[in-house]
């Protein structure tokens, strides 16, 4: 049985791979989504990541489709207490921004869609610098005190605003961020390493990176001359044109061969081994895509292999 990891200073214990819910209601319909969620939890997974805006970008969608599917799945399976649910506020078309009133209204809407009385981990999805941290943290603290949210977290935020938020929470004795969701992977390291990582390390925050597989590039399926049928193919293929992308693929191939492992598993294992990282996020549209992601829970890379990947991605 894979051992769970403690999420920062919280009392939450999570599987070392968070299942991304961005595809639910987008490239995976309800039946496919249920199958993926069933397979993930059957393998010991317990950490599901979504947002109130998923997937408002799809024509005909309103936003909240992913939460609704997850809510129906929880109700049908009767497993709410076994799953750690993370969702986010600020990008739903009807609940944009981080004003106090909006945070509270958006949380209530998420709770309705999820069919639950509490959110385990509630992220500010994108920071809104014009809103004072005092207003944001104050509203989040009220949700925690009301029992609607267990723990709070931040995503897409500057190191300065993150530190300011933590300082305010400490000074006023209010709810404090326990996790950070940064854009971080082998071909995008400067989006986290440095200022943000330093704040996370200093403050005991758990990093839960998104784009952990660089929109699929780090699965290894994007190669010169290959055509990939994916909604994210254009974003992933651009890395093939960079020297770093090619070096990373070569290093991933070598390490994957040594372990008889999938390239995606190795890329996630490098990420999971980085300081402060608790659980990378990756999504699966089909059950067949899951084993390569779940493999991160068991794969241990040597220091030499980690170093090889780190150098290739420099």
C-alpha positions as CSV (number, residue, x, y, z in Angstrom):
1,X,0.0,0.0,0.0
2,X,1.4,3.4,-1.0
3,X,2.1,5.6,2.0
4,X,0.2,8.9,2.0
5,X,2.1,12.2,2.3
6,X,1.2,14.9,4.8
7,X,0.1,18.1,3.1
8,X,2.2,20.8,4.6
9,X,1.1,21.8,8.1
10,X,-2.4,20.5,7.6
11,X,-4.0,17.4,9.0
12,X,-4.6,16.1,5.4
13,X,-2.8,13.1,4.2
14,X,-2.7,12.6,0.4
15,X,-1.7,10.2,-2.3
16,X,1.6,11.3,-4.0
17,X,-0.3,12.0,-7.2
18,X,-3.3,14.4,-7.3
19,X,-5.8,13.5,-10.0
20,X,-6.6,16.5,-12.1
21,X,-10.3,17.1,-12.7
22,X,-9.8,19.6,-15.6
23,X,-10.8,17.0,-18.2
24,X,-14.0,16.0,-16.5
25,X,-16.8,17.6,-18.6
26,X,-14.3,18.6,-21.2
27,X,-12.5,15.7,-23.0
28,X,-14.0,13.1,-20.6
29,X,-17.8,12.7,-20.3
30,X,-19.4,11.6,-17.1
31,X,-19.1,7.9,-17.8
32,X,-15.4,8.2,-18.6
33,X,-14.8,10.5,-15.6
34,X,-16.5,8.0,-13.3
35,X,-14.3,5.2,-14.7
36,X,-11.1,7.3,-14.2
37,X,-12.1,8.3,-10.6
38,X,-12.9,4.6,-9.8
39,X,-9.6,3.3,-11.1
40,X,-7.6,6.1,-9.3
41,X,-9.2,5.4,-6.0
42,X,-9.0,1.6,-6.4
43,X,-5.2,2.1,-6.8
44,X,-5.1,3.9,-3.4
45,X,-5.5,7.5,-4.8
46,X,-7.5,10.0,-2.6
47,X,-6.6,13.5,-3.8
48,X,-8.8,15.0,-6.5
49,X,-8.1,18.5,-7.8
50,X,-10.7,20.7,-9.6
51,X,-11.8,24.3,-9.9
52,X,-15.2,26.1,-10.1
53,X,-14.3,27.3,-13.6
54,X,-13.7,23.8,-15.2
55,X,-14.6,23.7,-18.0
56,X,-16.1,27.1,-18.8
57,X,-13.9,27.4,-21.9
58,X,-15.8,24.7,-23.7
59,X,-18.6,25.9,-26.0
60,X,-22.0,25.3,-24.3
61,X,-20.5,24.9,-20.8
62,X,-21.2,27.3,-18.0
63,X,-18.3,26.4,-15.6
64,X,-18.6,24.0,-12.7
65,X,-19.0,20.9,-14.9
66,X,-16.1,19.1,-13.3
67,X,-17.3,19.8,-9.8
68,X,-20.8,18.5,-10.7
69,X,-19.4,15.3,-12.1
70,X,-17.2,14.8,-9.0
71,X,-20.2,15.5,-6.8
72,X,-22.4,12.9,-8.6
73,X,-19.6,10.4,-8.3
74,X,-19.1,10.9,-4.6
75,X,-22.9,10.6,-4.0
76,X,-23.1,7.4,-6.0
77,X,-20.0,5.8,-4.4
78,X,-20.8,7.1,-0.9
79,X,-17.1,7.8,-0.3
80,X,-16.9,11.5,0.6
81,X,-14.9,10.8,3.8
82,X,-12.3,8.8,1.8
83,X,-11.5,11.6,-0.7
84,X,-9.6,14.8,-0.3
85,X,-11.2,17.4,-2.6
86,X,-9.4,20.5,-3.7
87,X,-11.2,23.2,-5.7
88,X,-10.5,26.9,-6.5
89,X,-12.1,30.3,-6.7
90,X,-11.8,33.4,-8.9
91,X,-12.3,32.2,-12.5
92,X,-15.9,31.0,-12.8
93,X,-17.7,33.3,-15.2
94,X,-20.4,34.1,-12.6
95,X,-17.9,34.4,-9.7
96,X,-14.9,36.2,-10.9
97,X,-12.2,37.7,-8.6
98,X,-11.3,37.6,-5.0
99,X,-13.6,40.1,-3.2
100,X,-14.8,38.8,0.1
101,X,-18.4,38.6,-1.1
102,X,-17.4,36.7,-4.2
103,X,-15.2,34.2,-2.4
104,X,-18.1,33.3,0.0
105,X,-20.7,33.1,-2.8
106,X,-18.4,31.0,-5.0
107,X,-17.7,28.6,-2.2
108,X,-21.4,28.1,-1.6
109,X,-21.9,27.4,-5.3
110,X,-19.0,24.9,-5.3
111,X,-20.4,23.1,-2.3
112,X,-23.8,22.8,-4.0
113,X,-22.2,21.3,-7.2
114,X,-20.0,19.0,-5.2
115,X,-22.9,17.9,-3.0
116,X,-20.9,18.2,0.2
117,X,-20.9,20.4,3.3
118,X,-17.1,21.1,3.2
119,X,-14.2,21.6,0.8
120,X,-11.0,20.0,2.1
121,X,-8.6,22.4,0.3
122,X,-9.7,25.7,-1.1
123,X,-7.4,27.6,-3.5
124,X,-7.4,31.2,-4.7
125,X,-7.1,30.2,-8.4
126,X,-5.5,33.4,-9.6
127,X,-4.4,36.2,-7.3
128,X,-6.1,39.6,-7.8
129,X,-3.4,42.0,-6.7
130,X,-5.8,45.0,-6.4
131,X,-7.7,43.2,-3.6
132,X,-5.9,43.6,-0.2
133,X,-4.7,40.3,1.3
134,X,-6.6,41.3,4.4
135,X,-9.9,41.0,2.5
136,X,-9.0,37.7,0.9
137,X,-7.6,36.0,4.0
138,X,-10.5,37.4,6.1
139,X,-13.1,35.9,3.8
140,X,-11.2,32.5,3.6
141,X,-10.9,32.5,7.4
142,X,-14.7,33.0,7.8
143,X,-15.2,29.9,5.5
144,X,-12.9,27.9,7.7
145,X,-14.6,29.0,10.9
146,X,-18.0,28.2,9.4
147,X,-16.7,24.6,8.7
148,X,-17.2,25.1,4.9
149,X,-13.5,24.8,4.2
150,X,-10.9,22.8,6.1
151,X,-7.7,24.3,4.7
152,X,-6.8,27.1,2.4
153,X,-4.2,27.4,-0.3
154,X,-3.0,29.7,-3.2
155,X,-2.2,29.3,-6.9
156,X,-0.8,31.7,-9.5
157,X,0.5,34.2,-7.0
158,X,3.7,36.1,-6.6
159,X,6.2,35.3,-3.9
160,X,5.7,38.8,-2.5
161,X,1.9,38.5,-2.2
162,X,2.2,34.9,-0.8
163,X,4.6,36.1,1.9
164,X,2.3,39.1,2.7
165,X,-0.7,36.8,3.0
166,X,1.2,34.4,5.3
167,X,2.4,37.3,7.5
168,X,-1.1,38.7,7.8
169,X,-2.5,35.3,8.8
170,X,0.3,34.9,11.4
171,X,-0.1,38.4,12.8
172,X,-3.9,38.2,13.1
173,X,-4.2,34.5,14.1
174,X,-6.3,33.7,11.0
175,X,-6.5,30.7,8.7
176,X,-3.1,30.3,6.9
177,X,-2.3,28.9,3.5
178,X,-1.0,25.3,3.8
179,X,-0.3,24.6,0.2
180,X,0.7,26.3,-3.1
181,X,-0.2,25.2,-6.6
182,X,2.6,26.4,-8.9
183,X,3.2,25.8,-12.6
184,X,6.2,23.5,-12.4
185,X,7.7,20.7,-14.4
186,X,11.0,19.6,-16.1
187,X,10.6,22.1,-18.9
188,X,9.3,25.0,-16.7
189,X,11.4,25.3,-13.6
190,X,11.7,29.1,-13.3
191,X,7.9,29.4,-12.8
192,X,8.5,28.0,-9.3
193,X,12.2,27.7,-8.4
194,X,13.6,30.8,-6.7
195,X,11.3,33.2,-4.9
196,X,8.1,31.1,-4.7
197,X,9.9,27.9,-3.7
198,X,11.9,29.8,-1.0
199,X,8.6,31.1,0.5
200,X,7.1,27.7,0.4
201,X,10.1,26.0,2.0
202,X,10.5,28.7,4.7
203,X,6.8,28.6,5.6
204,X,6.2,24.8,5.5
205,X,3.9,25.0,2.5
206,X,3.2,21.9,0.4
207,X,3.7,22.4,-3.3
208,X,1.1,20.7,-5.6
209,X,2.4,21.5,-9.1
210,X,0.0,21.8,-12.1
211,X,1.1,21.2,-15.7
212,X,3.2,18.5,-14.2
213,X,3.5,16.8,-17.6
214,X,3.7,20.1,-19.6
215,X,0.3,19.5,-21.3
216,X,1.4,16.0,-22.2
217,X,4.9,16.8,-23.6
218,X,6.6,14.9,-20.8
219,X,4.6,11.7,-21.5
220,X,7.1,11.2,-24.4
221,X,4.3,10.9,-27.0
222,X,5.4,14.1,-28.8
223,X,8.3,13.3,-31.1
224,X,9.5,14.8,-34.4
225,X,7.1,13.8,-37.1
226,X,4.5,12.4,-34.7
227,X,0.9,13.5,-34.8
228,X,-1.0,13.5,-31.5
229,X,-4.7,13.7,-31.3
230,X,-5.1,15.9,-28.2
231,X,-6.9,19.1,-27.3
232,X,-3.6,20.2,-25.8
233,X,-1.3,19.1,-28.7
234,X,-0.3,22.6,-29.8
235,X,0.9,23.7,-26.4
236,X,2.9,20.4,-25.8
237,X,4.5,20.2,-29.2
238,X,6.2,23.7,-28.8
239,X,8.7,22.1,-26.4
240,X,10.0,19.9,-29.2
241,X,11.4,23.1,-30.8
242,X,13.7,23.9,-27.9
243,X,17.1,22.5,-27.0
244,X,15.9,22.0,-23.4
245,X,12.9,20.0,-24.6
246,X,15.1,17.7,-26.6
247,X,17.6,17.2,-23.9
248,X,14.9,16.5,-21.3
249,X,13.3,13.9,-23.6
250,X,16.7,12.2,-24.2
251,X,17.4,12.0,-20.4
252,X,13.8,10.8,-19.7
253,X,14.2,8.0,-22.2
254,X,17.5,6.8,-20.7
255,X,16.1,6.8,-17.1
256,X,12.8,5.2,-18.2
257,X,14.7,2.4,-19.9
258,X,16.8,1.7,-16.8
259,X,13.6,1.2,-14.8
260,X,11.4,-0.3,-17.5
261,X,9.1,2.6,-16.7
262,X,6.9,5.0,-18.7
263,X,8.5,8.4,-19.6
264,X,5.6,10.1,-17.8
265,X,6.2,8.2,-14.7
266,X,9.9,9.3,-14.6
267,X,8.9,12.9,-15.2
268,X,6.5,12.8,-12.3
269,X,9.0,11.0,-10.1
270,X,11.5,13.8,-10.7
271,X,8.9,16.4,-9.7
272,X,7.8,14.4,-6.6
273,X,11.4,14.2,-5.4
274,X,11.9,18.0,-5.4
275,X,12.0,19.9,-2.1
276,X,8.6,21.1,-1.0
277,X,6.6,19.0,-3.6
278,X,4.0,16.8,-2.0
279,X,2.0,15.6,-5.0
280,X,2.1,16.6,-8.7
281,X,-1.2,17.0,-10.4
282,X,-1.9,15.0,-13.6
283,X,-5.1,14.3,-15.4
284,X,-6.3,11.2,-17.3
285,X,-9.0,11.2,-20.0
286,X,-9.2,7.4,-20.0
287,X,-8.5,4.6,-17.6
288,X,-5.7,3.4,-20.0
289,X,-3.7,6.7,-19.3
290,X,-3.7,6.1,-15.5
291,X,-1.1,3.5,-14.9
292,X,1.8,5.7,-16.1
293,X,0.6,8.4,-13.7
294,X,0.0,6.1,-10.7
295,X,3.5,4.7,-11.1
296,X,5.0,7.8,-9.5
297,X,3.9,6.4,-6.1
298,X,6.3,3.5,-6.4
299,X,9.2,4.7,-8.6
300,X,12.3,5.9,-6.7
301,X,15.0,7.5,-8.8
302,X,18.6,7.5,-7.7
303,X,20.5,10.7,-6.9
304,X,22.4,10.2,-10.1
305,X,19.2,9.9,-12.2
306,X,17.7,12.9,-10.5
307,X,20.9,14.9,-11.2
308,X,20.9,13.8,-14.9
309,X,17.3,15.1,-15.3
310,X,18.0,18.3,-13.4
311,X,21.0,19.0,-15.6
312,X,19.1,18.3,-18.8
313,X,16.4,20.7,-17.8
314,X,18.7,23.5,-16.8
